[in-house]
Amino acid sequence: MRSVLNLGLILALTLTVISCAKPPTQEMDAAQAAIDAAKAAEADVYAPDTYRQATSALSDARSKVEQQDYEGAKTSAESAKQLADRSTSEANTNKQQTRDEAQAIINRVASGLTDARSSLGVAPRGKGADGDLDQLNSDLGQAEASLGDARNSLSTSKFKDALTQARSADGKLSQVQNAVQMAMQKIEEWKKNNKPWFEKL
């Protein structure tokens, strides 16, 4: 009789444990909500590594639920939420830094383009560098177009695109500035070599 009672007690305890073991729905819902918030904060763009870890942890939690490893699923879901929250914070910080860097480059390039355009505007024609000056005007136009794109991206909060476009404009401007100096040297050499004979005396 006692053995039957013991067996009944063991079965009852087993059923109790099994009935208490449930999927960590609350933790998984919280993790999914955190990942959705991270996505809305563009963590996939500005904090891709941490965001990817968060989504991977949630996938792992779902896999463990299918295997009925509910404790493991709960741990993975909690990890996913923590990683998602961290990716949101990182994204907000990186987004602001990207915006500030893009704005600084835009300001610097805008000033440099104005100076370069002025230099090209006063460069004398017919002095052996006309082809160079035409090419430089074309390059300067490309830099101005990239700068315009960067400003548009910045105004629509596409900060990563704005930074890429601003850097492109900056690189093109640097090429133009160096080439302007070479063109001016070529003009000065042309002037020197084509002085009237009496100025060479």
C-alpha positions in Angstrom: 0.0 0.0 0.0 2.8 2.3 0.9 4.6 1.7 -2.4 1.4 2.6 -4.2 1.1 5.8 -2.3 4.7 6.7 -3.0 4.2 6.0 -6.7 1.1 8.2 -6.7 3.0 11.0 -4.9 5.8 10.7 -7.5 3.3 10.9 -10.4 1.5 13.8 -8.8 4.8 15.7 -8.4 5.8 14.9 -11.9 2.5 16.1 -13.3 2.9 19.3 -11.2 6.3 20.0 -12.6 5.2 19.3 -16.2 2.2 21.5 -15.8 4.3 24.4 -14.4 6.8 24.1 -17.4 5.3 26.5 -19.9 6.9 28.5 -22.8 8.3 31.8 -21.7 5.7 33.7 -23.6 6.0 37.0 -21.6 9.8 37.1 -22.0 9.6 36.3 -25.7 7.0 39.0 -26.3 9.1 41.5 -24.4 12.1 40.5 -26.5 10.1 40.9 -29.8 8.9 44.3 -28.7 12.4 45.4 -27.9 13.6 44.2 -31.3 10.8 46.0 -33.0 11.8 49.2 -31.1 15.4 48.7 -32.1 14.4 48.3 -35.8 12.4 51.5 -35.6 15.5 53.2 -34.2 17.4 51.9 -37.2 19.6 49.8 -35.1 20.0 47.5 -38.1 21.8 50.4 -39.8 23.6 52.2 -37.0 24.3 49.3 -34.6 24.1 46.2 -36.9 26.3 43.8 -34.9 24.4 44.2 -31.6 21.0 44.2 -33.4 22.0 41.0 -35.3 23.0 39.3 -31.9 19.5 40.3 -30.5 17.6 38.7 -33.4 19.8 35.6 -33.3 19.1 35.2 -29.5 15.4 35.5 -30.2 15.6 32.9 -32.9 17.5 30.7 -30.5 14.7 31.1 -27.9 12.1 30.0 -30.4 14.1 27.0 -31.4 14.4 26.0 -27.7 10.7 26.4 -27.3 10.2 23.9 -30.1 12.5 21.5 -28.2 10.5 22.2 -25.0 13.6 23.6 -23.3 11.6 26.3 -21.7 14.3 27.4 -19.2 16.8 27.7 -22.0 14.3 29.6 -24.1 13.6 32.0 -21.2 17.3 32.7 -20.8 17.8 33.3 -24.6 14.7 35.6 -24.7 15.9 37.7 -21.8 19.3 38.0 -23.6 17.6 39.0 -26.8 15.8 41.8 -25.0 18.9 43.1 -23.3 20.8 43.0 -26.6 17.9 44.8 -28.4 17.8 47.5 -25.8 21.5 48.0 -26.1 21.3 48.1 -29.9 18.7 50.9 -29.6 21.0 52.9 -27.3 24.0 52.4 -29.6 22.0 53.3 -32.7 20.8 56.6 -31.1 24.4 57.5 -30.2 25.9 56.4 -33.5 23.1 58.2 -35.4 23.8 61.5 -33.7 27.6 61.1 -34.2 27.0 60.3 -37.9 24.7 63.3 -38.3 27.2 65.7 -36.6 30.1 64.4 -38.7 28.1 64.7 -42.0 27.1 68.3 -41.0 30.7 69.3 -40.3 31.9 67.9 -43.6 29.1 69.6 -45.5 29.9 73.0 -43.9 33.6 72.6 -44.7 33.0 71.5 -48.3 30.5 74.2 -48.9 33.1 76.8 -48.0 35.8 75.1 -50.0 33.6 74.9 -53.1 32.9 78.6 -53.0 36.6 79.3 -52.9 37.4 76.8 -55.7 34.6 78.2 -57.9 36.0 81.7 -57.3 39.5 80.6 -58.3 38.3 79.0 -61.5 36.2 82.0 -62.3 39.2 84.3 -62.4 41.6 81.9 -64.1 42.7 83.4 -67.4 41.6 81.6 -70.6 43.9 80.9 -73.5 46.9 80.4 -71.4 47.6 76.8 -72.0 45.3 75.3 -69.4 41.8 75.7 -71.0 41.3 72.0 -71.1 42.3 71.6 -67.5 39.9 74.4 -66.4 37.0 72.9 -68.3 37.6 69.5 -66.6 37.9 71.2 -63.2 34.6 73.0 -63.7 33.0 69.6 -64.5 34.6 68.0 -61.4 33.5 70.9 -59.3 29.9 70.4 -60.6 30.1 66.8 -59.5 31.2 67.8 -56.0 28.4 70.3 -55.8 25.9 67.6 -56.8 27.2 65.3 -54.1 27.0 68.1 -51.6 23.4 68.7 -52.6 22.6 65.0 -52.2 24.2 65.1 -48.8 22.1 68.1 -47.7 18.9 66.4 -48.9 19.8 63.1 -47.1 20.6 65.1 -43.9 17.2 66.9 -44.1 15.4 63.6 -44.4 17.4 62.0 -41.5 19.3 59.6 -43.7 22.5 60.4 -41.9 24.6 57.5 -43.1 23.8 58.3 -46.7 24.5 62.0 -46.0 27.9 61.1 -44.5 28.8 58.9 -47.6 27.7 61.7 -50.0 29.5 64.4 -48.0 32.7 62.4 -48.0 32.4 61.9 -51.8 32.0 65.7 -52.2 35.0 66.3 -49.9 37.1 63.9 -51.9 36.2 65.5 -55.2 36.8 68.9 -53.8 40.3 67.9 -52.6 41.1 66.7 -56.2 39.9 69.9 -57.6 41.9 72.1 -55.2 45.1 70.2 -56.0 44.4 70.4 -59.7 43.6 74.1 -59.5 47.1 74.7 -58.1 48.6 72.7 -61.0 46.5 74.6 -63.6 47.6 77.9 -62.1 51.2 76.8 -62.3 50.8 75.8 -65.9 49.2 79.3 -66.6 52.1 81.0 -64.9 54.6 78.9 -66.9 52.8 79.8 -70.1 52.9 83.5 -69.3 56.6 83.3 -68.5 57.4 81.4 -71.8 55.2 83.7 -73.9 56.4 87.1 -72.6 57.2 89.7 -75.3 60.8 89.7 -76.1 61.3 93.1 -74.5 60.0 91.9 -71.2 62.6 89.1 -71.2 65.5 91.6 -71.4 
